Amino acid sequence: MEPKARVGEERIPIPFRSSRFFCVGNRWYFTTREGFDSGPYATRERAEVGLRRFLNVVQMLPEQRDEARH
């Protein structure tokens, strides 16, 4: 399956991406771009629900301002 470009990646090579989900033993986890691992979950499907909940919470957080610009 070909990776899809994200916004801003139209003119550069698409970087390597891996799945956010991984299994250790029989327990499932998801990882974030920031390196946070969440789990364990009993199934991959439950880990997917956990990721959706996490992303919903993150979207509600106020944007952080870059202090270097101010």
trRosetta pair geometry for C-beta under 8 A, 3 or more apart (Angstrom, degrees):
i j d omega theta_ij theta_ji phi_ij phi_ji
3 14 4.8 178 93 140 122 145
3 17 5.8 129 -124 27 136 118
4 14 7.7 160 99 -126 14 149
5 9 4.2 -160 -162 94 91 106
5 10 5.6 106 148 -86 153 48
5 14 5.6 -118 -90 -89 71 110
6 9 4.9 69 53 8 68 126
9 12 5.6 -84 -152 55 62 95
9 14 6.0 71 163 -104 132 70
9 15 7.8 -104 -130 3 133 84
14 17 7.9 -53 157 -12 99 107
19 22 6.9 139 95 -61 106 71
20 30 4.8 23 142 -159 98 92
20 31 5.5 -150 -159 54 67 67
20 32 7.5 37 -146 -84 114 33
20 51 6.4 91 121 -118 140 149
21 28 6.3 -10 -166 -169 102 105
21 29 7.1 154 -151 82 55 47
21 30 5.3 -33 -92 -98 64 77
21 44 5.8 63 179 -144 149 97
21 47 5.5 113 -126 114 108 140
21 48 7.2 -26 -78 -68 136 77
21 51 7.8 -85 -72 -38 92 143
22 28 7.4 157 85 -151 33 61
22 29 5.6 -21 65 63 80 95
22 30 7.8 141 18 -101 69 31
22 31 7.0 23 8 -15 112 111
23 26 7.2 -10 -175 -136 111 23
23 27 6.9 153 -155 78 67 37
23 28 5.3 -33 -98 -97 77 67
23 29 7.5 167 -91 18 29 76
23 44 7.3 -55 -70 -74 109 96
24 27 5.7 -24 67 66 77 91
24 29 6.7 20 5 -3 104 120
24 40 7.4 -104 57 -103 101 116
27 39 6.2 133 152 159 103 120
27 40 3.4 -20 178 -158 129 134
27 41 6.8 131 -171 53 74 40
27 42 7.3 -46 -122 -102 68 28
28 39 6.0 -140 105 -130 47 137
28 40 6.6 111 53 -163 40 73
28 41 4.5 -45 72 67 95 96
28 42 7.3 -14 23 77 101 18
28 43 6.1 1 6 137 139 16
28 44 4.9 -175 -118 -85 157 50
28 46 6.9 134 64 65 128 89
28 47 4.0 -107 127 -35 118 137
29 37 5.2 10 172 -176 133 100
29 38 6.3 157 -160 77 79 43
29 39 3.2 -111 -102 5 75 148
29 40 6.1 -60 -68 -107 85 57
29 41 7.0 159 -79 13 36 90
29 47 6.3 163 -153 -127 2 132
30 37 7.4 169 87 -150 35 57
30 38 5.5 -12 59 56 82 97
30 39 6.7 134 13 -47 57 106
30 47 5.0 149 -36 174 98 103
30 48 7.6 126 -67 -82 135 36
30 50 6.3 176 16 89 126 108
30 51 4.5 -88 139 -72 176 111
30 54 7.6 -162 86 21 133 148
31 35 7.0 -20 -172 -144 105 28
31 36 6.9 157 -155 81 59 44
31 37 5.0 -26 -98 -97 82 72
31 38 7.7 174 -86 15 33 71
32 35 6.9 -42 74 26 78 21
32 36 4.4 10 32 51 118 93
32 37 7.9 -144 10 -68 75 31
32 38 7.6 59 -27 -12 99 106
32 54 7.3 -122 -78 144 120 143
38 47 7.8 146 96 -146 93 84
38 50 5.9 -164 123 146 128 129
38 51 7.5 161 62 -80 133 66
38 54 6.5 -158 -13 -69 167 147
39 47 6.2 -7 -95 -110 111 106
39 50 7.4 134 -84 90 67 166
41 44 7.6 113 95 -97 122 17
41 46 4.0 -172 -178 99 119 107
41 47 4.1 -172 43 -64 149 75
41 50 5.8 -137 -73 -11 137 140
42 46 5.5 56 48 22 78 153
43 46 4.8 100 56 5 79 98
43 47 7.2 -137 100 -2 46 85
44 47 5.4 -54 -151 37 38 114
44 48 6.4 43 149 -24 68 101
45 48 5.6 -50 -152 31 33 114
45 49 6.7 34 149 -17 63 101
46 49 5.5 -48 -150 35 38 113
46 50 6.4 43 148 -21 65 103
47 50 5.4 -51 -149 36 35 117
47 51 6.5 38 151 -21 65 101
48 51 5.7 -49 -149 33 33 112
48 52 6.6 34 152 -18 63 102
49 52 5.7 -52 -150 35 33 111
49 53 6.5 34 152 -18 65 105
50 53 5.7 -54 -149 36 31 111
50 54 6.3 35 152 -21 65 106
51 54 5.5 -52 -146 36 33 114
51 55 6.3 31 156 -17 66 105
52 55 5.8 -55 -146 38 30 109
52 56 6.4 35 153 -22 63 105
53 56 5.7 -53 -150 33 31 114
53 57 6.6 30 153 -17 64 104
54 57 5.9 -58 -154 35 31 109
54 58 6.4 30 151 -19 66 107
55 58 5.5 -51 -144 37 35 114
55 59 6.4 39 156 -23 65 103
56 59 5.8 -54 -151 32 30 112
56 60 6.9 27 152 -19 61 106
57 60 5.8 -60 -158 33 35 111
57 61 7.2 45 147 -34 65 96
58 61 5.7 -42 -159 11 40 117
65 69 7.6 -116 171 56 86 108
65 70 6.5 27 149 -24 123 137
66 69 4.6 61 93 4 106 110
66 70 7.4 149 91 -10 61 90
67 70 5.9 -69 -149 41 42 103
